[in-house]
Structures are given as C-alpha cells and as structure tokens.
Amino acid sequence: GMKMLRQEHKSMFKEGPAKQETIIGKTGKVLHSPIKSVKIEDLQGLVDSLPDNVESITYEEAVEGRERLVDLLKDAGVEELDVPTILSLPKWSSVSKLYGDGPVVIGLETCERFREMAPLDDASIGTAGMFNTGTNPFAQYIEANCLMPHNTHDVHGGTRWQVPWGKHTLASRKWTNTAKGDKRTNKTNVLPVVLVRDPYSWMQSMCKHQYDASWTHSKDHCPNLVPNADDYKLKNANVTSNGIPVTVRYNPPAYYDSLAHYWTEWYKEYLDADYPRLVVRFEDL
C-alpha cells in the first residue's frame, strides 16, 4: 500500500522476519508480549474440535494445504507450532474463497494527489477504522516497519497512531473534530490508512466490546439484526421497522438504523471522501 510514495516520499521498510518486542503502555502496563510459540493449550476455548487421530498425524501432514498460513506465522516471529495448533488453522483454499489470494488496497489512485499536497518534511500516515478493527496493533506495525525518511515534524518518523481528527471519528468530521494533542497538526498532510473488517466477525466483536456504541441487545441474541420476540421484551427496547437503532457517542452523537447500517455508512464516508485515503483489510494483516 506504500507504493503511492514517489522516490522523495519513499517509505523505508525493514526486511526479514519480524522481531517481536514487549510493548509497554503509558501507565506501565504490558500491552503486548512476544509470542514465539503457540500450542493447543494456548487456544483453549477457541478450537471447536480436532480429528480423532490427531496423535498419529505428522507435522508435514498437518501443514499440507496450510503452508501459507504457517509461513505467515513464522514471518511474524512465531517459531514453534505444534500439530494440533496447525490443524486448528483453516486451509488456504478456505481462506482464498472468502478473501481472495492476496491483499486488497483501495485508494491507491489518490496517492498522487497526496504527494502533490503534502511537503516532504511533514507528510505522515495516520491510522483510522471503526471500533474492533485492529487499529492499535496496525499502528504498532506501521511504526515498527515503516518510516517517512524526510519527515522532521513527528516523533515516530511520520507514522501516527491515529489520524488527527480521531481514528474512530467519521470521515465527514475531518475538519470539525480534532483529537487531543493534534491542534497544531496540518490535517492535509496526513494520509489516512483505514482498516475495514469483515462485517460478520466485526459484529461478533462489537457484541463483546461495544466501546462508545450502544443498542438494545442481550448476550443471548447478538448481533440482533433481525429482532426476535425476546428483543421486544428487553428493558427500554427500541425496535423499528429497519431493525434496532445504534447510537455512537461521538461529539455530537451519530445515529444509525442498525449495526449493519453503522458499518455500511461509516465506511461509505471514507470511500466517498474528497481527500486522499487508503483502505486496507483487517484480514490481510
């Protein structure tokens, strides 16, 4: 996705297997510890079932059809995988049926305009995306692997953990909303890289962690795109002909007809934005 940068804007990527590091937050809490080994006991509660003859399956047999996924894990710094863990991975044929054989980047045609607009010493990349789309790890990946070599204004070499109008904020509020600490940032010089996630798995994550979104639902029926009888019985039930409305506590708040409408309309704003932006898939990370 960084091909949009001309020679003078060219990003500097680090090559070779990823070197995992312990990441500590501002409060001293460990946000990420290196993962170099994954065994089936680490996946307790995540794996539904394994073959009855799992103990007789060799490593080579387990890897067959899953080579690309195993290679991706090794490139990410995971050095050891046991047979049951490998068998818990889908085969590449299943992955490609859902998402294709390679990464998808939307908006590369807008990069030339960004190059023309942003001066070399202030051009930067900022992460954006809805709740539960992996914006935090993505920002860490960018910071660890990509530099804007001519940028002299930013601490991390032109890679920002969010766009200056707020990573979860609507694209249409770019000029009316400013994130804390970014009042002096020239927003024109920040290229948004927007993460989009498969709406089905995204909705499942939203059911577990709503963040600043709220809608009538229960643990037993979520996502509740099609209301059932129990939804009408919930306290303060709010059900319309379009489904169950969602309120997002922006400032000012935003309102949507349903969780599906929220996902669709949020991304439509970035797709229709009149400024340069890239959209990448969570699943390609």
C-alpha positions in Angstrom: 0.0 0.0 0.0 3.0 2.3 0.3 3.6 2.3 -3.5 1.9 5.7 -3.6 5.1 7.4 -2.4 7.4 8.7 -5.1 11.2 8.4 -4.7 11.3 11.5 -2.4 8.4 10.2 -0.4 9.6 6.6 -0.4 9.0 4.6 2.8 11.8 2.6 4.3 10.6 -0.9 5.2 12.5 -3.3 7.4 13.0 -6.7 5.7 13.2 -10.2 7.1 11.2 -12.0 9.9 9.5 -9.7 12.4 11.4 -9.1 15.6 8.8 -9.1 18.3 9.2 -6.8 21.2 7.5 -6.2 24.5 5.2 -3.1 24.3 4.5 -1.2 27.4 1.8 1.5 27.7 2.0 4.9 29.2 0.8 3.5 32.6 3.5 0.9 32.7 1.0 -1.9 31.7 2.4 -4.5 29.3 0.2 -4.3 26.1 2.0 -7.0 24.2 4.5 -9.7 25.0 6.4 -11.6 22.3 4.7 -14.8 21.1 7.3 -17.3 19.8 5.5 -20.5 20.5 1.8 -21.5 20.2 0.4 -24.8 21.5 -3.1 -26.1 21.5 -3.5 -25.4 25.3 -3.0 -21.7 24.4 -6.1 -21.9 22.3 -8.4 -23.4 24.9 -12.0 -22.3 24.2 -11.1 -21.1 20.6 -10.9 -24.5 18.9 -14.1 -26.4 18.5 -12.8 -29.9 17.5 -9.8 -31.8 16.2 -9.6 -35.1 14.3 -9.8 -38.2 16.5 -6.5 -39.4 15.1 -4.7 -36.2 15.9 -1.9 -38.0 17.8 -0.9 -40.0 14.7 -0.8 -37.0 12.3 2.7 -35.9 11.5 3.8 -32.2 11.3 4.2 -32.5 7.5 0.7 -33.9 7.1 -0.8 -31.1 9.3 1.0 -28.4 7.3 -0.3 -29.7 3.9 -2.7 -27.1 2.5 -1.8 -24.6 5.3 1.7 -23.7 4.1 1.0 -20.1 3.5 -0.6 -19.5 6.9 2.2 -21.3 8.7 4.8 -19.2 6.8 2.9 -16.1 7.8 3.1 -17.0 11.4 6.8 -17.8 11.1 7.4 -14.4 9.4 5.6 -12.8 12.4 8.2 -14.4 14.7 6.3 -17.5 15.9 9.0 -20.1 15.8 7.2 -23.2 17.3 3.7 -24.6 16.4 2.5 -28.0 17.5 0.4 -30.3 15.3 -2.9 -29.7 17.0 -2.4 -25.9 16.6 -1.6 -26.2 12.9 -4.7 -28.4 12.4 -6.8 -25.7 14.0 -5.9 -23.4 11.2 -8.1 -23.3 8.1 -6.7 -24.5 4.8 -5.6 -21.8 2.4 -8.3 -22.8 -0.1 -10.9 -21.9 2.5 -9.3 -18.5 3.2 -9.0 -17.7 -0.5 -12.6 -18.5 -1.1 -13.6 -15.8 1.4 -10.9 -13.1 0.8 -9.1 -14.0 -2.4 -5.4 -14.9 -2.9 -3.8 -11.5 -2.0 -4.1 -8.2 -0.1 -6.6 -5.6 -1.3 -5.8 -1.9 -1.1 -8.4 0.7 -2.1 -7.5 4.2 -2.9 -4.1 3.9 -4.5 -5.2 6.3 -7.2 -5.5 9.1 -4.6 -1.8 8.8 -3.6 -0.5 11.1 -6.4 -2.7 13.9 -5.1 -1.4 13.3 -1.6 2.2 13.5 -2.9 1.4 16.8 -4.5 -0.3 18.2 -1.5 2.0 17.2 1.4 5.5 18.6 1.8 8.2 16.0 2.4 9.2 17.2 5.8 5.6 17.0 7.1 4.0 14.1 5.2 2.7 11.4 7.5 0.5 8.3 7.8 -2.4 8.0 10.3 -4.4 5.0 11.3 -8.2 5.1 11.1 -11.0 2.5 11.5 -14.1 1.5 13.4 -14.0 0.0 16.9 -12.8 -3.6 16.9 -10.9 -3.4 13.6 -7.3 -3.7 14.9 -6.3 -0.1 14.8 -3.9 -0.3 17.7 -1.8 -3.3 16.5 -1.9 -1.9 13.0 -0.4 1.4 14.2 2.3 -0.5 16.1 3.1 -2.5 12.9 3.4 0.7 10.9 5.6 2.4 13.5 7.9 -0.7 13.7 8.2 -1.3 10.0 7.7 1.9 8.1 9.4 5.3 8.1 8.8 8.5 6.2 12.5 9.4 5.9 12.2 13.1 5.2 9.6 13.8 7.9 11.1 16.1 10.6 7.9 17.0 12.5 6.8 13.8 14.0 8.4 11.7 16.8 7.9 8.4 15.0 9.1 9.4 11.6 5.8 10.3 10.1 3.8 7.3 11.4 0.9 8.3 13.6 -1.1 6.0 15.8 -4.3 7.8 14.6 -5.4 10.5 12.2 -5.6 13.9 13.9 -9.4 14.0 13.7 -9.6 10.8 15.7 -9.2 7.3 14.4 -12.8 6.2 15.1 -14.4 9.5 14.0 -16.5 9.8 10.9 -14.6 10.8 7.8 -17.0 13.7 7.2 -15.9 15.3 10.5 -12.2 15.6 9.5 -12.4 19.4 9.5 -14.7 19.8 12.5 -13.2 17.4 15.0 -9.6 17.4 16.3 -8.1 14.8 18.6 -6.4 15.8 21.8 -2.8 16.8 21.2 -3.3 17.5 17.4 -4.5 21.1 17.4 -1.4 22.2 15.6 -1.3 19.3 13.1 -1.9 20.1 9.5 -4.6 17.5 8.6 -4.0 17.9 4.9 -0.5 16.4 5.3 -1.8 13.2 7.0 -2.8 10.3 4.8 -5.5 8.1 6.5 -4.9 4.4 6.2 -8.4 3.0 7.1 -8.9 -0.5 8.4 -12.0 -2.4 7.3 -13.1 -5.8 8.8 -15.4 -8.5 7.6 -18.8 -7.2 9.0 -19.8 -10.6 10.3 -16.8 -11.1 12.5 -16.8 -7.4 13.3 -20.4 -7.6 14.7 -19.4 -10.5 16.9 -16.6 -8.4 18.4 -19.0 -5.5 18.9 -21.3 -7.8 20.9 -18.4 -8.4 23.3 -17.0 -4.9 23.4 -19.3 -2.1 22.4 -17.0 0.8 23.2 -19.0 4.0 22.5 -21.7 2.3 20.6 -25.0 1.3 22.2 -28.1 -0.5 21.1 -30.7 -2.8 22.6 -29.4 -6.3 22.8 -28.7 -9.3 25.0 -25.9 -11.8 25.3 -28.2 -14.5 24.1 -29.1 -12.7 20.8 -26.3 -10.6 19.3 -25.9 -9.4 16.7 -29.6 -8.9 16.5 -30.1 -7.6 13.0 -33.4 -9.3 12.8 -35.2 -8.7 16.2 -36.9 -11.6 17.8 -39.6 -11.8 20.5 -37.1 -11.5 23.3 -35.7 -8.3 21.9 -39.1 -6.6 22.3 -39.1 -7.7 26.0 -35.7 -6.1 26.8 -35.7 -3.1 29.1 -36.0 0.2 27.1 -36.4 -1.9 24.0 -36.1 0.2 20.9 -37.1 -1.6 17.8 -38.1 0.0 14.4 -39.1 -1.3 11.0 -35.4 -1.1 10.0 -34.2 -3.1 13.0 -32.6 -2.0 16.2 -31.1 1.5 16.1 -27.5 2.2 17.2 -26.2 5.4 18.9 -22.5 6.2 18.8 -21.3 8.6 21.5 -19.3 11.0 19.3 -19.5 14.7 19.9 -22.1 15.3 18.7 -23.6 11.7 18.7 -24.3 9.8 15.5 -27.4 7.6 14.9 -27.9 4.6 12.7 -30.8 2.4 11.8 -28.9 -0.8 12.8 -25.5 -2.3 13.4 -25.3 -3.1 9.7 -26.2 0.5 8.8 -23.5 1.7 11.1 -20.8 -0.4 9.4 -22.0 0.5 5.9 -22.4 4.2 6.4 -19.1 4.7 8.4 -17.1 3.1 5.6 -19.1 4.8 2.8 -17.9 8.2 4.1 -14.3 7.2 3.6 -15.0 5.7 0.2 -16.7 8.9 -0.9 -14.2 11.2 0.8 -12.9 14.1 -1.3 -9.4 13.8 0.1 -6.7 11.1 -0.4 -7.0 7.9 1.7 -6.2 4.2 1.6 -8.5 1.4 2.8 -6.9 -1.9 3.8 -8.5 -5.1 5.1 -8.1 -6.3 8.7 -7.9 -9.9 7.4 -4.8 -9.1 5.3 -2.8 -8.1 8.3 
